[in-house]
Amino acid sequence: MNFRKSLGAFDASENSRRAAISNCRALHSNFHTETNTLDAAHTNCSMDVPRDQLSVLLDHGLHSSAQILGCFAVSSINLETNPHIKAESLVLYGDSLFREKEYRRAIQIYKQALQHHKILPKQTAATPTATRSALSALNRSSSPNSINASVINENEVKFKIATCHSSLGENRAALAEMEGIPSKSRNLEMNLTMAKLYRNSRHTRAAIGCFKECLRNCPYIMEAIIALAELGVSAKDIVSLFPQTPTRTGRPPFDHFDSSRWLPRYVEARCCIALNDYKGGLEIFSELLQRFPNNVHILLEMAKVKAVIGKNDEAILDFENVRSIDPYVITYMDEYAMLLKLKSDYSKLNKLVHDLLNIDPTKPEVFVALSVLWEKKDERGALSYAEKSIRIDERHVAGYIMKGNLFLSMNRPEAAVVAYRGAQELRPDLRSYQGLVRSYLALSKIKEALYAAREAMKAMPQSAKALKLVGDVHASNTSGREKAKKFYESALRLEPGFLGAALALAELHVMEGRNGDAVILLERYLKDWADDSLHVKLAQVFASTNMLHDALSHYQAALRINIENEAAKIGLDRLEKQMKGVDPDAPDDDDEDNEVDDADGDQEEAELL
């Protein structure tokens, strides 16, 4: 009996032992299973380290290191199990290339990211449970700086591709990418970029729509305000786009700093200038300048307008004021360079170009300034600099103006017409009209010159400069001199201090044999204006009437005011020949006769056409 009890106890003990062994084996098996799962998670987490670190490097602007690490991050991913991590790492790698301006490479990498992104749904469905749980652990451990580990934003990647194409000047390809982004998914930056692309591609209506959408969301996008004004949208329509919904404080959302009053005035100024109402624009800018003293942006805009309308001395003072406030500004400094060249102030021009090269030698303004500086030394070199400015920024108006000026001085008026037309297509102003008129007159295309001058007069009905342009065309024809006289006189009534019209009228008097009237007119202006060009014109009139000593006196006065005045130097040289009894015009007369014959033939051909 006791034996049986002992045997039963032994069996029970044996069963317990076996159960324990079985439990241990099960635990061991579970341990291995969980260990494998954790190993998978650990493996994936370890793969996330380069990606997180790549994001950190980009955040800190360490683009070269990010680019190198990006190669490791992309090549370390197991594509079969982790396509979404591959896609994200590719995007980060593309970002490093973009920031190093390797746009072609960046485009290819971004496109690869989108391809991997497209296979995500199938891959996610086929992913085993253990792998999904490992990925969940990976998601939880992701750095806050990294992209969401579940998906990439396809629209943002398309925007990055478009930005690369735009940086390469490939507007059509950039637009194709942008149009692939649904309108509801576009943020403020995307809308602004799309507006610029449409404008560059001459899709005006679409550009206006995108710029308007920008202002509906934020009225402070100054680029959109300027663009809409230049595209012909009225100030009233632009201001109506500003958000008007009151905030909790009861103020409109754009009323911070009392902008509800100054911002619409800024819009009005922009629209005035876009409509060639330079006087109205300058008045509003002056009003804003009283409220925002030493505002570099307003001072620059005023200086630019004054340069366009020929108030050169005032423009130079404004530019010098800007440089005293901010010596590192580059905006419109090429306009300043052109004015210094007109004043023959080569010492300041040299210093300006030197300073600009030290600030940033990659800007289009710097290359236009270089072109201005080199014009006197090497016209071909100057032309290459002007063309370089346009390659950097195809919308840089000053580059086209400078290019046209150079072609004219190189006796290539056909090419000059193309350059000035390029400027007009971007932003027509008085200088492009003046350039076109001079070019057409050089080609003896009187009808085209008159059309361009009248176009300027219609665009700027209150501009004395536009009236003078029409007078210049009529003055080029013997039969039109009486009309020219009326236009010059009208220009002087509109702007009594307009020396250009006074000099042109004096030249007309000389052509008609009224030298006395020319002298009276010029001496009247000389009382109020110490201008070298007035002295030169007087000297020329006196020289033509054989009053050589008076001519000599005025040439010398002109050179005292401006030692670099080329017309005074040439005139003085001719005068010295006259005083020696040598006819300085004999060889030039023959050349002029030939040119007149050619001009008459060209004019007849133009009329037939």
HELIX and SHEET records of a PDB file:
HELIX    1   1 ASN A    2  ASP A   59  1                                  58    
HELIX    2   2 HIS A   63  SER A   75  1                                  13    
HELIX    3   3 PRO A   83  ARG A   99  1                                  17    
HELIX    4   4 TYR A  103  LYS A  118  1                                  16    
HELIX    5   5 LEU A  120  ALA A  125  1                                   6    
HELIX    6   6 THR A  129  SER A  141  1                                  13    
HELIX    7   7 GLU A  154  SER A  167  1                                  14    
HELIX    8   8 ASN A  171  GLU A  179  1                                   9    
HELIX    9   9 SER A  183  SER A  185  5                                   3    
HELIX   10  10 LEU A  188  ASN A  200  1                                  13    
HELIX   11  11 THR A  204  ASN A  217  1                                  14    
HELIX   12  12 MET A  222  GLU A  230  1                                   9    
HELIX   13  13 ALA A  235  SER A  240  1                                   6    
HELIX   14  14 HIS A  256  ASP A  258  5                                   3    
HELIX   15  15 SER A  259  ALA A  274  1                                  16    
HELIX   16  16 TYR A  278  ARG A  291  1                                  14    
HELIX   17  17 VAL A  296  VAL A  308  1                                  13    
HELIX   18  18 ASN A  312  ILE A  325  1                                  14    
HELIX   19  19 MET A  333  LEU A  342  1                                  10    
HELIX   20  20 TYR A  346  ILE A  359  1                                  14    
HELIX   21  21 PRO A  364  TRP A  374  1                                  11    
HELIX   22  22 GLU A  379  ILE A  392  1                                  14    
HELIX   23  23 VAL A  397  SER A  409  1                                  13    
HELIX   24  24 PRO A  413  LEU A  426  1                                  14    
HELIX   25  25 LEU A  430  ALA A  442  1                                  13    
HELIX   26  26 ILE A  446  ALA A  459  1                                  14    
HELIX   27  27 ALA A  464  ALA A  475  1                                  12    
HELIX   28  28 THR A  478  GLY A  480  5                                   3    
HELIX   29  29 ARG A  481  LEU A  494  1                                  14    
HELIX   30  30 LEU A  499  MET A  511  1                                  13    
HELIX   31  31 ASN A  515  LEU A  526  1                                  12    
HELIX   32  32 ASP A  532  SER A  544  1                                  13    
HELIX   33  33 LEU A  548  ILE A  561  1                                  14    
HELIX   34  34 GLU A  566  MET A  579  1                                  14    
HELIX   35  35 ALA A  586  LEU A  608  1                                  23    
END                                                                             
